[in-house]
């Protein structure tokens, strides 16, 4: 998490969250078990980053609902849902904004110690089978 402190959008969140968690843990008084303590998670930090990224995005409306929420985990991992409105209703512009946001997410997700899930394709299975033949 130390390297994430350098991210301008995350610094306020990390500072306040660390203070909140440290205070809660101090009040518990018992550190005999990690189960007695609260900790930050990479998924929670990633979700907070995405919220701030969208709030600061020049093409996202600030006067309408904006949220990044965690959905129920399943066979395909832990999905996140982005709910936001662009400042345009022109379809091509909307698609470009959406693509840019997802390009950014794909580029930075590993900085949070997370990986994207993609189901294997037929080509993946053939490549794996070929590796076993050698």
trRosetta pair geometry for C-beta under 8 A, 3 or more apart (Angstrom, degrees):
i j d omega theta_ij theta_ji phi_ij phi_ji
1 4 5.3 -55 -163 33 53 118
1 5 7.3 72 143 -37 72 88
1 14 7.1 158 172 -136 110 123
1 40 6.5 73 -100 87 154 136
1 42 8.0 -141 -81 -90 89 74
1 45 6.9 -156 -123 -85 103 166
2 5 5.8 -38 -167 5 42 116
3 6 6.3 -41 -177 16 50 112
3 111 7.3 -125 110 -167 121 92
4 7 5.4 -35 -169 11 60 118
4 10 5.4 -66 164 113 96 159
4 14 6.5 157 111 -77 105 144
4 45 6.5 25 166 168 168 139
4 49 7.9 -96 -159 -74 119 131
4 111 7.1 126 -89 149 89 102
4 112 7.3 61 -88 -100 132 70
5 10 7.3 -117 -108 101 24 110
5 11 6.2 69 -165 -107 58 79
5 14 5.8 -133 -101 102 71 162
6 11 8.0 -6 -153 -71 3 104
7 10 4.0 46 86 21 113 113
7 11 6.7 -171 83 -37 57 76
7 49 7.0 -6 132 -123 153 116
8 11 6.0 -36 -145 1 29 116
9 13 8.0 10 139 3 61 117
9 49 6.1 91 107 -145 117 71
9 52 4.1 151 179 122 105 131
9 53 5.9 54 177 -68 167 64
9 56 6.4 -120 -108 10 117 148
10 13 5.4 -70 -160 48 54 112
10 14 5.4 49 149 -24 89 110
10 45 7.0 40 -145 -173 125 95
10 48 6.9 94 -126 108 81 108
10 49 5.3 -19 -81 -95 105 93
10 52 6.9 -175 -73 45 49 154
11 14 5.9 -58 -140 38 27 109
11 15 6.2 27 162 -20 64 108
12 15 5.9 -57 -146 36 28 111
12 16 6.3 15 163 -7 65 110
13 16 6.3 -66 -147 44 25 100
13 17 5.7 20 161 -17 66 117
13 45 7.4 140 121 -137 128 70
13 48 4.6 138 -164 159 157 138
13 49 7.6 -133 44 -67 156 56
13 52 6.9 -117 -31 -40 130 138
14 17 5.9 -58 -136 42 25 109
14 18 6.0 28 162 -21 63 108
14 40 7.9 29 -131 -122 73 164
14 45 7.3 37 -87 -131 89 111
15 18 6.1 -57 -149 34 23 109
15 19 6.6 20 155 -15 60 109
16 19 5.7 -56 -150 38 33 112
16 20 6.2 34 154 -21 67 107
17 20 5.6 -53 -145 37 32 112
17 21 6.2 25 159 -13 66 109
17 40 6.0 80 139 -96 127 119
17 45 7.9 -164 74 -94 169 84
17 48 7.6 -79 -50 -75 145 170
18 21 6.0 -60 -143 42 27 105
18 22 5.9 26 160 -18 65 112
18 40 7.3 -38 -81 -40 66 134
19 22 5.9 -57 -141 39 25 109
19 23 6.2 25 160 -18 63 109
20 23 6.0 -60 -150 36 24 109
20 24 6.4 22 155 -17 62 109
21 24 5.7 -55 -147 38 32 111
21 25 6.1 30 156 -17 66 108
21 38 4.9 -132 -141 98 92 110
21 39 6.8 88 -167 -112 143 22
21 40 6.4 -103 -37 -47 164 82
22 25 5.8 -56 -144 40 29 110
22 26 6.2 33 155 -23 64 106
23 26 5.7 -53 -146 33 29 113
23 27 6.5 29 155 -19 63 106
24 27 5.8 -58 -153 35 30 111
24 28 6.8 36 149 -27 63 102
24 38 5.4 14 94 21 135 133
25 28 5.6 -49 -154 23 36 116
25 31 7.5 51 177 -90 104 97
25 37 4.9 29 -120 -138 110 92
25 38 6.1 -129 -62 37 91 80
26 29 7.6 38 165 -66 38 49
28 31 7.8 110 94 -64 111 61
28 36 5.5 154 158 161 141 100
28 37 6.7 -159 53 -91 157 59
30 33 7.4 9 137 29 106 78
30 36 4.9 -76 94 172 99 165
31 36 6.8 -147 -107 77 29 124
31 37 6.6 37 -122 -58 73 123
32 36 6.8 61 51 5 71 144
33 36 5.0 102 71 -8 84 99
33 37 7.9 -169 101 -1 55 88
34 37 5.7 -67 -159 39 47 109
34 39 7.7 -7 -173 -30 99 130
40 44 6.3 -133 -165 73 69 124
40 45 6.0 57 169 -53 114 109
41 44 4.4 91 60 9 92 104
41 45 6.8 -160 90 -5 48 87
42 45 5.7 -56 -145 41 32 111
42 46 6.1 37 154 -23 66 107
42 112 4.8 134 -176 164 100 86
42 113 4.5 -94 -121 61 160 109
42 114 5.8 179 133 -49 122 94
43 46 5.6 -50 -144 36 31 114
43 47 6.3 35 154 -21 63 104
43 70 7.1 67 154 -101 121 130
43 78 6.5 -21 -129 105 149 148
43 112 7.7 109 -80 150 33 128
43 114 6.7 106 -86 -88 71 130
44 47 5.7 -51 -148 34 31 113
44 48 6.5 31 152 -18 63 105
45 48 5.6 -52 -149 36 33 112
45 49 6.4 37 151 -22 65 103
45 112 6.2 -177 90 -140 105 111
46 49 5.6 -51 -149 34 32 114
46 50 6.5 32 154 -19 65 104
46 80 7.9 -110 115 -68 112 158
46 109 7.2 43 -139 -135 135 68
46 112 4.3 69 -77 -167 107 168
46 114 6.0 1 -63 -9 159 147
47 50 5.9 -53 -149 35 30 110
47 51 6.6 36 151 -22 62 103
47 68 5.1 -177 -158 109 77 118
47 69 7.8 61 -150 -106 125 19
47 70 6.5 -53 -91 -51 145 97
47 80 6.5 -161 -99 -127 91 130
48 51 5.7 -51 -152 32 33 115
48 52 6.6 26 154 -12 65 106
49 52 5.9 -62 -152 41 32 106
49 53 6.0 35 152 -24 68 108
49 108 8.0 -129 137 127 145 137
49 112 7.3 -139 18 -78 147 132
50 53 5.4 -50 -141 35 32 116
50 54 6.3 29 160 -16 65 106
50 68 4.4 95 98 -82 122 166
50 80 7.3 106 32 158 169 148
50 82 6.9 -109 164 -99 130 107
50 105 7.1 29 -107 -102 113 105
51 54 6.1 -62 -152 39 25 106
51 55 6.3 24 153 -18 64 111
51 66 7.4 121 -147 133 74 102
51 67 7.3 -11 -110 -142 101 40
51 68 5.1 -123 -64 17 77 114
52 55 5.5 -54 -142 38 33 113
52 56 6.2 17 161 -6 66 112
53 56 6.2 -73 -151 47 24 100
53 57 6.4 42 148 -48 64 100
53 101 7.9 131 129 -142 119 89
53 104 7.0 175 -179 128 144 143
54 57 5.3 -35 -144 4 36 121
54 60 5.2 -140 -175 169 76 179
54 66 5.6 180 124 -172 126 124
54 68 7.1 159 3 -45 140 108
54 82 7.1 170 -77 -156 147 112
54 84 5.3 -128 -169 -86 135 155
54 101 7.4 38 -95 -134 88 128
55 60 7.4 -90 -93 91 17 133
55 62 6.9 71 -153 -116 68 92
55 66 6.5 141 -80 115 74 154
57 60 4.2 64 77 4 112 113
57 101 7.1 -3 -115 -94 157 104
59 86 5.5 -10 150 -149 93 90
59 87 5.5 -129 -162 25 53 102
59 88 7.2 -32 -164 1 101 103
59 97 4.7 -136 120 -123 145 127
60 66 6.7 77 162 -110 124 132
60 84 5.1 -27 -147 169 117 131
60 85 7.0 112 -161 74 68 48
60 86 6.3 -62 -103 -107 49 48
60 87 7.0 -135 -88 -26 1 89
60 97 7.8 155 -64 177 71 130
61 64 4.4 36 105 21 127 109
61 66 7.7 -170 81 -59 69 111
61 84 7.4 164 44 177 77 80
61 85 4.4 -23 33 89 123 102
61 86 6.8 80 -17 135 90 8
61 87 5.4 142 -67 -78 79 73
62 66 7.6 -37 -127 -16 40 142
64 84 7.7 112 94 -163 103 52
64 85 4.3 -5 86 29 147 138
65 83 6.2 -31 126 131 106 111
65 84 7.6 -141 106 -108 62 39
65 85 7.2 86 57 -14 66 108
66 83 6.8 172 -145 97 29 71
66 84 4.6 35 -124 -108 84 88
66 85 7.5 -102 -76 18 82 74
67 81 8.0 22 105 98 91 89
67 82 7.9 178 93 -151 48 40
67 83 4.8 6 55 55 84 109
67 84 7.7 -175 28 -62 41 74
68 80 5.9 4 -179 179 93 114
68 81 7.2 168 -155 82 47 48
68 82 5.5 -12 -106 -104 80 68
68 83 7.6 -171 -78 23 34 71
69 80 7.0 158 81 -157 33 65
69 81 5.2 -16 62 57 85 97
69 83 7.0 11 7 2 105 114
70 78 6.5 -17 -157 171 101 104
70 79 7.6 135 -160 87 51 52
70 80 6.0 -37 -99 -104 54 71
70 81 7.9 -174 -82 17 8 80
71 78 7.6 161 65 -177 68 56
71 79 4.3 -15 51 79 120 101
71 80 7.1 -172 6 -96 87 18
71 81 5.6 80 -42 -22 111 108
72 79 7.9 13 60 40 45 99
73 77 6.9 -85 -146 151 82 30
73 78 4.6 -33 -100 -94 91 76
73 79 7.8 165 -107 10 40 68
74 77 7.2 -1 62 49 65 31
74 79 7.4 4 24 -10 104 106
76 79 7.1 35 95 -56 104 101
76 117 5.3 153 179 116 72 145
76 119 6.9 -52 -114 -59 105 97
77 117 4.1 -168 -20 -21 138 147
82 101 7.3 171 149 143 168 140
86 89 8.0 163 82 -69 101 39
86 93 7.3 169 146 121 145 95
86 94 5.2 179 39 -117 155 77
86 97 5.0 117 -116 80 133 162
86 98 7.7 -80 -56 -49 132 80
88 93 4.4 -34 107 101 157 137
88 94 6.0 -145 89 -61 98 76
88 97 7.4 155 39 -20 114 141
89 94 7.2 7 -149 -52 22 125
90 93 4.2 58 82 17 106 115
90 94 6.5 177 82 -16 50 86
91 94 5.5 -56 -146 35 30 114
91 95 6.3 28 159 -18 66 105
92 95 5.8 -52 -146 36 30 111
92 96 6.5 32 153 -19 62 107
93 96 5.6 -57 -151 36 32 113
93 97 6.4 33 153 -19 66 105
94 97 5.8 -56 -150 35 30 110
94 98 6.3 28 154 -16 65 108
95 98 5.7 -54 -145 39 31 112
95 99 6.2 33 155 -20 65 108
96 99 5.7 -53 -144 37 29 111
96 100 6.4 30 156 -20 63 105
97 100 5.8 -56 -150 35 29 111
97 101 6.5 29 153 -19 63 105
98 101 5.8 -55 -152 34 31 111
98 102 6.5 21 155 -10 66 108
99 102 5.9 -60 -147 43 31 105
99 103 6.1 39 153 -25 66 105
100 103 5.5 -48 -144 33 31 116
100 104 6.6 34 154 -20 62 102
101 104 5.8 -55 -156 33 31 112
101 105 6.6 30 148 -18 64 105
102 105 5.3 -48 -145 35 40 114
102 106 6.2 41 156 -20 69 102
103 106 5.9 -55 -148 37 29 110
103 107 6.3 27 154 -20 63 111
104 107 5.7 -61 -148 37 29 111
104 108 6.3 -3 166 3 67 115
105 108 6.6 -78 -142 47 24 90
105 109 6.0 42 166 -54 67 102
106 109 6.4 -32 -135 -2 23 115
106 116 6.8 -14 -121 -39 75 152
108 111 5.0 -38 -172 17 72 123
108 112 7.4 59 141 -14 81 97
109 112 6.2 -65 -169 36 43 106
109 114 5.0 -85 173 83 90 103
109 115 7.0 113 127 -114 119 20
109 116 5.9 78 90 -45 166 91
110 113 7.4 54 -171 -79 46 16
110 114 6.9 -128 -96 63 32 56
110 115 6.9 38 -95 -90 80 63
120 124 4.0 -127 -159 84 92 143
120 125 6.0 102 146 -50 125 81
121 124 5.0 109 49 1 64 100
121 125 7.4 -126 101 -1 40 87
122 125 5.7 -55 -152 36 36 112
122 126 6.4 37 151 -18 68 104
123 126 5.6 -51 -146 37 34 112
123 127 6.3 36 154 -20 65 105
124 127 5.8 -55 -149 36 30 112
124 128 6.4 29 153 -18 64 107
125 128 5.7 -55 -148 38 31 111
125 129 6.3 32 153 -19 65 106
126 129 5.7 -54 -145 38 31 111
126 130 6.2 34 154 -21 64 106
127 130 5.6 -54 -149 36 30 114
127 131 6.6 35 151 -24 63 102
128 131 5.6 -49 -152 28 34 114
128 132 7.0 30 151 -16 63 102
129 132 5.9 -57 -156 34 35 109
129 133 6.8 40 148 -26 65 103
130 133 5.6 -49 -151 25 38 115
130 134 7.2 39 154 -24 64 98
131 134 6.2 -51 -161 22 35 110
